[in-house]
Amino acid sequence: MASAFDLGVAATTFVVIFPTELPDKTLVATLVLAARFEPWARGSLYQDLAAGRRLELEALNGAVVRLGHEHATPTPLNFAIIRVVLTTVLGYLSAIPLPHALGIDSRWGVAGLTISAGISSWIEFTLLRHTLNRRIGATGLSPAYLAKGWGAALVAAGIGRALLLAVGHRNPILVAIVVLGPYGIAYFAGAAALGLPEVRAILGMFSRMRARS
């Protein structure tokens, strides 16, 4: 059940998005209500997180996004809020409880933080792209283009991994030179062989520079 804190936040959000649809007295009352919260007030979202219950993120922010669609009002800030909340929740779970549950060293929680931030970013990107597609039509890269890019990256990563295993963990500067240099060359060569337009543009630029010199 939503708390008074949640109701105040929801009302304030509605005021910010649709201020012209409410009378002045309602606007003032809503802002006064939000200002009266005690410093220790916590919403039901926090309480659910602390208790390990399912979060109300979609129900709260999703309602704002749906209202925005109904009134032709963009709500990108809510997508950003979803990303921040997901990053916080997934980051906490990945950094602290997950390593313990998997029986691995706690230092791997750093990797969990990175992965959780990436997942949250992709979710925000997907939501923004879905909204953009509804307005202007289909956007994005073709599957063939993505396959070429991923193919070149995977081959280059395999070469880099093989070189890392061959060199071993010695001087980090030496390892970086031996591994990252060939990785970059392999990726660029693979992308060029697969005909990615960005690589063609770079090669064309160098060709023009050589012709002028």
C-alpha positions in Angstrom: 0.0 0.0 0.0 1.3 3.4 -0.9 2.3 5.7 2.0 1.5 9.3 2.5 5.0 10.0 1.3 4.3 8.1 -2.0 1.0 9.9 -2.5 2.7 13.3 -2.1 5.5 12.4 -4.5 2.9 11.1 -7.1 0.8 14.3 -6.7 3.9 16.5 -7.1 4.9 14.6 -10.2 1.4 15.1 -11.7 1.6 18.8 -10.9 5.0 19.1 -12.6 3.8 17.2 -15.8 0.3 18.6 -16.1 0.2 21.9 -14.3 -2.5 23.5 -16.5 -5.0 20.8 -15.7 -5.3 21.6 -12.0 -6.6 24.6 -10.1 -4.2 26.9 -8.3 -5.4 25.8 -4.9 -4.6 22.2 -5.7 -1.1 23.1 -6.9 -0.4 25.0 -3.7 -1.8 22.2 -1.5 0.3 19.6 -3.2 3.5 21.5 -2.8 2.7 22.2 0.9 2.1 18.5 1.4 5.5 17.6 -0.1 7.2 20.2 2.0 5.8 18.7 5.3 7.5 15.4 5.0 9.8 14.6 7.9 13.5 14.2 7.0 13.3 10.5 8.0 10.3 9.8 5.8 10.7 6.8 3.5 8.5 5.7 0.6 7.1 2.2 0.1 9.7 1.6 -2.6 12.5 1.9 0.0 10.5 -0.2 2.5 10.0 -3.0 -0.1 13.7 -3.0 -1.0 14.7 -3.2 2.7 12.2 -6.1 3.3 13.2 -7.9 0.1 9.8 -7.6 -1.5 9.0 -7.0 -5.2 9.4 -3.3 -6.0 6.6 -1.0 -7.3 8.9 0.8 -9.8 6.8 0.0 -12.8 3.5 0.8 -11.1 4.7 4.2 -9.9 6.9 5.5 -12.8 5.1 3.4 -15.4 1.8 5.3 -14.5 3.5 8.6 -15.1 4.9 7.4 -18.5 1.5 6.2 -19.6 -0.1 9.5 -18.6 2.5 11.2 -20.6 1.6 9.1 -23.7 -2.1 9.8 -23.2 -1.4 13.6 -23.1 1.3 13.6 -25.8 3.8 14.8 -23.1 7.4 13.3 -23.3 8.6 11.9 -19.9 12.3 11.1 -20.5 13.1 12.1 -16.9 11.1 9.1 -15.6 13.2 6.8 -17.8 16.3 8.3 -16.1 14.7 7.7 -12.7 14.1 4.1 -13.6 17.7 3.7 -14.6 19.0 5.3 -11.4 16.8 3.1 -9.2 17.6 -0.1 -11.2 21.3 0.8 -11.0 21.1 1.2 -7.2 19.1 -1.9 -6.6 21.0 -4.2 -9.0 24.3 -2.7 -7.9 23.6 -3.4 -4.2 22.4 -6.9 -4.9 25.4 -7.7 -7.3 28.0 -6.1 -5.0 27.0 -7.4 -1.6 24.6 -10.4 -1.4 25.4 -12.1 -4.7 29.1 -12.8 -4.2 28.3 -14.3 -0.8 25.5 -16.4 -2.2 27.7 -17.7 -5.0 30.6 -18.4 -2.6 33.1 -16.2 -4.4 35.4 -13.4 -3.2 33.7 -10.2 -2.3 36.0 -8.2 -4.7 33.9 -9.6 -7.6 31.2 -7.3 -6.4 33.0 -4.6 -8.4 32.3 -6.5 -11.6 28.7 -6.8 -10.4 28.4 -3.1 -10.1 29.7 -2.6 -13.6 27.3 -5.2 -15.1 24.3 -3.8 -13.2 25.1 -0.3 -14.5 25.3 -1.6 -18.0 22.0 -3.5 -17.7 20.2 -0.4 -16.4 21.6 1.7 -19.2 20.4 -0.7 -21.8 16.9 -0.7 -20.2 16.8 3.1 -20.3 18.0 3.1 -23.9 15.3 0.5 -24.9 12.6 2.6 -23.3 13.8 5.8 -25.0 14.1 4.1 -28.3 10.6 2.6 -28.0 9.2 6.1 -27.4 11.2 7.5 -30.3 10.0 4.8 -32.6 6.4 5.5 -31.8 6.9 9.1 -32.8 9.1 8.9 -35.9 9.0 5.3 -37.0 11.6 2.5 -36.8 15.1 3.5 -35.8 18.3 1.6 -35.0 20.9 -0.5 -36.7 20.2 -3.4 -39.0 20.9 -6.9 -37.8 23.5 -7.4 -40.5 25.4 -4.3 -39.3 25.3 -5.5 -35.7 26.4 -9.0 -36.7 29.5 -7.6 -38.5 30.4 -5.4 -35.6 30.1 -8.1 -33.1 31.9 -10.6 -35.3 34.9 -8.3 -35.7 34.9 -7.6 -31.9 34.7 -11.3 -30.9 37.6 -12.3 -33.3 39.7 -9.4 -32.0 38.9 -10.3 -28.4 39.9 -13.9 -29.0 43.2 -12.8 -30.4 43.7 -10.5 -27.4 42.9 -13.3 -24.9 45.3 -15.6 -26.6 48.1 -13.1 -26.4 47.3 -12.4 -22.7 47.6 -16.2 -21.9 50.9 -16.3 -23.8 52.4 -13.3 -22.1 51.1 -14.0 -18.6 50.6 -11.4 -15.9 53.9 -9.6 -15.9 54.5 -5.9 -16.2 51.1 -4.3 -16.7 52.4 -1.8 -19.2 54.0 -4.5 -21.3 50.9 -6.6 -21.2 48.8 -3.6 -22.3 51.1 -2.9 -25.2 51.2 -6.6 -26.3 47.5 -7.3 -25.9 45.6 -4.0 -26.7 47.7 -3.1 -29.7 47.0 -6.3 -31.7 43.4 -6.3 -30.4 42.8 -2.8 -31.9 44.5 -3.8 -35.2 42.6 -7.0 -35.5 39.3 -5.3 -34.8 40.0 -2.5 -37.4 41.1 -5.1 -40.0 38.1 -7.3 -39.3 35.7 -4.4 -39.6 37.4 -3.3 -42.8 37.1 -6.8 -44.3 33.4 -6.9 -43.4 32.8 -3.6 -45.1 31.6 -1.5 -42.1 31.0 2.1 -43.5 32.8 3.9 -40.6 36.0 2.0 -41.4 35.6 2.8 -45.1 35.2 6.4 -44.2 38.4 6.4 -42.1 40.4 4.6 -44.9 39.0 7.1 -47.4 40.2 10.0 -45.3 43.7 8.6 -45.1 43.7 8.0 -48.8 42.8 11.6 -49.5 45.4 12.9 -47.1 48.1 10.8 -48.9 46.9 12.1 -52.2 47.3 15.7 -51.1 50.8 15.2 -49.7 
